Amino acid sequence: MSIFINKDSKVIVQGITGGEGSKHTARMLAAGTQIVGGVNARKAGTVVTHTDSAGKEIELPVFGSVAAAIQQTGATVSVAFVPPAFTKDAAFEAIDAGIELLVIITEGVPVKDSAELWAYAKSKGNKTRIIGPNCPGIITPTEALAGITPADITGKGSIGLVSKSGTLTYQMMFELKDIGFSTAIGIGGDPIIGTTHIDALQAFEADPETKAIVMIGEIGGDAEERAAEFIKNNVTKPVVGYVAGFTAPEGKTMGHAGAIVSGSAGTAQAKKEALEAAGVRVGKTPTETAELMREIISKL
């Protein structure tokens, strides 16, 4: 089992002919993802050639719109590698076409645009789940990758992972590679994102193959505090956590646009205390967090 994506997911790439889109299409195919085409209005009707996970050369059709791609291929997932200035329009197009899952990798999307595309998805009945922007995407190891997460650092297993940070996602996957993951999802660290910690926690709680959950947060905002409240009231599986940013100076944006501390709100310590009050064991470092998870798994 997994959450949001699996071996049967049919994936298209918005921006498949661009440098980043092309590079990561190749990597997603190598990870076993069932990519069925791409979108570029200016190159509609052409094909791009790649190699699949079996080493076989395949030709992927390029469509003029997401709607056309869905109609021709039955795609349910789109991964967007689109410049920041055009990301909102690309997202609107995917939402209008009824894509089930939209993964926005792009960094530097204006917060106003993120707010508008999220509100637009809601106005359309929330039929499209959005992950991102500014995120590494989602991977169900050995089955499918929608994004830029390295596919060879971990295998299939029983841990669910949700993280604001891309690099900490990778580190945690590597630290716990001996156990493996059901799904790992990087939700992004911008002030406004689509899928949240709570969305992922709820899905992992419902997934019978996920036995325990790692949640990685960082300073800024109150997402971790809200997730802690959700865990206390709704999650029965063991959760371990890590919060990045204990040494961050007050009032200074660190890394992600959303990682800013204002007074006592949004500090790593406040988040740690909220999580621990909800029964979450919180590590002081990523490695210690992984050890806590390893200890929990050994007792299940």
N, C-alpha and C positions, 0 to 999 in steps of 0.2 A: 504494500500500500504506500501511499504518498499523499501530499497535499498539492493541489492546484495544477500539477503537471506530471505526466507519466509517459510511458513508451508509446501510448496510443495518441498522444497529442500531436496534432498537425500544425506546424509552425511556419509562419511567413516572416520575412525580414523587411521592415520599412527602411529603405536606404541600403539595400543589398549590393548595389553597384559602387558605393563609396568605399574609401579605404578601410575604415573601421568596420563597416558592415560586411565587406568582403572577407576581411581577416577573421572576424568572429563567426561568420557563417561557416567557414572551414572548420573552426574549432568546435562549434556546436555539432556539426555533422560527425566529426571524429568522436564526439562524446556519445553518439548513438541517436541524436535528436532526429526526428522525422521532419526535416525541412522540406516543404513542398513548393516553395517559390518565394518571390520577393516583390517589392513595390517600388517603382520609380516612374512617375508619369511621363518623363521625357524619354524613357527607354522602354516603354511598353512594347511588347511583341518580340523583344530580344530574349536571349537566354544567357545565363552565366554557367560556367562549367566548374564543378568542384569534385572532390573525392569523398565518398561516403565512408562509414566506419569499417566497411569490409575492404576498402581499398579500390572500390569500383568507381570509375568516372561516371558522373551523372550530370545532366543538364537541367538546370532549374529555370523555369519560366519567369519572366519579369512582367508584372501586370501594371496597368495604368492607375489602379486604385485598389484599396483594401477590399471594397465590395466585390470587384471583379475577381480578386484572388480567392475570396471566400466562396464565391459562386462556382469557380472552376476547380477548386482543390478541397473544399470542405474544411479549410483552416479554422482552428479554434483559438490559436495563440499568435500574437504578433510581438516581435521584438523591434523596438524603434532605435535605430542609430541615425538620428536626425539632428542637424545643428540646432542650438538653443533657440534661435530666432524662428525656426519653423516647427518646433516641437509641438506647440499648442495645436496648430492646424493639422499636423499628422495625427495627434491624439483624437481630435474631433472627428477626423475621417474614420479612424478605427472604431470609435464609439458609435458613430452613425451607421457603420456597416454591421454592427452587432457582434464584434469580436468578443470572445468570452474572457480572454486574459490579455492585457496589454502591459508589456514590460518596457519601461522607458529607461534606457541606460544613460542618456544624455546628462552631462554635468553643466551647470550654469544656466538652467532654465529659470527665467524670472519668476519670483514668488507669485506675482500677480497672475502670470500665465498658469502656474500650477493650481492656484485657487480656482481659476476659471474652468480649467479642464476637469477638476474634481467635481465642481458644482454642475458642470454639464453632464458628466456621467450620472450624477445623482438625479438630475432632471429627466434623464432617459430611463430611470427605473433601476439604476445600479446593475444593469445587465453585464457591464464590462468591469471586471476586476482590474485595477491598475496597481502595478508594482513600480515604485520609483516616484519621481525621477532621481538621477544621481545615485544609482545603485548598481550592484553587480548582477542582479537578477536572481534567478531561482534554479536550483539543480536537484534532481532526483537521481542520485548516483547510479550509473550503469544503464539508466533509462533515457533521461532527457535533460538537456540544459537549455535554458532560455536566458542568455546573458553572457557574461564574460568571466564567470568563475572558472578557475582551472579545474578540469574534470578528472585529473589523474592524482589528486592529493588525498582522496578518500574513497572508500567503497560503500556498498549498501549496508545498512545496519538499522539500529533501533532508536537512534537519537534524532530528535527534531531540533533544528537550529534556526533562530530568528535573530537578526543583527542589524543595527543601524550602520555599522562600519563594514566596508568591503574587505579591507585587509585583515581585520579581526575575524571576519567570517572565514577567510582562508586559513588563518593561523589555528582557529579552533577546529576546523575540519582536519587539519594536519595533526594536531595534538591528539585527536581522538580517532585517528584513522584505523586503529586496531579494532575499534568497536563498529564504526561506520554510522551512516546517517540515512534516515528515511527520506527527508528532504531538508535542504538548507536554503534559506531565503534571506537575501540582503534587501532590506526595505528602504535603505537610503537615509541620509541624515539631514535633508533639507527641512526647513520649518514646516512646509506643507507637503505631505506625501500621500500616496494612495493607501495601499495595504499597511496596517499598523501592527505593532507588537500584539495587540489584543486579537486582531483578525487571525494572525498566525497561531497564537496560543489556542484559540477556539478550535481551529482546524486540526492542530496536533492532538488536542484533547479527544477529538472525535475519531482520530485515525487509530485503528486497532494495532497497527504495526509499530507505532511510535510509543516507546516505553518510558522515555524521559525527555526533558526539554532543556536546552541551553538558550538563555536569553541574554543578548549583549546590548547594552545601552550606552549612552554617553551623556555628558553634561548638557544642560539647556532644555527648556520646556518642561512639561510634566508628563510626557508619554510613559516613562517608567513607573511613576507613581500611580498613574491610571491602570497600567498593566498589573501592578502589584495588587491593587484592589480587585481587579478581575480574577487574578490567580487565587486570591483568598476566598472568593465566593464561587468560583466556577471550575477550577482546575484540580483534578484529583491526582494527576501524575506528578512525580518529583520534578522540580525545576531548580536549576542552578543558574546563577547570574554573574555578570561582570559589568561594571560601569567604568567607562574610560573617562579620564579627566580629573583625577584627584588633585593633580598639581597645577591645574589651569588657573591663571590669575583672574580675579573677578572683573567682569565687564569687558573682557576681551574675547572676540570670536576666535575659536580654535578649530581649524580644519573645516568641518562641515559648517554650512551657513547657519544651521540651527543650533550649533554648539556654543551658546553664550550664556553665561551665568549673570543673573541680576539679583544682587543682594543674596539672601539665603535661598532663593528659589532656583531650582535647577542645578544645585550642586551635586557632585558625586556622592558626598556623604549623605545628603537628604534622600537621594535615590536608593542608596545602599540600605539605609534604615527602613525605608518604606518596603523594600523587597524582603528584608529579613523579618519584618513584622508580619508579612504574609506567608512566612515559612520557607522562603527561598534562601538557599545557602549561597552567599556571595563571595567570590574569590577576590583576592587583592591584586592578582595578576591573571592574565589569560591561562598561564600554565597551571596555577593553583586552581583555577576554575575547572580546568580539564581534569585535574586530579580529584576534585570533589565529584564530578560526574562519573569518573571511573569507579570511585568508591560506591556510589549509589547503584550503578549498573551491576556491580559484583554481588550486591545483596538482593537484586530482583529475582 
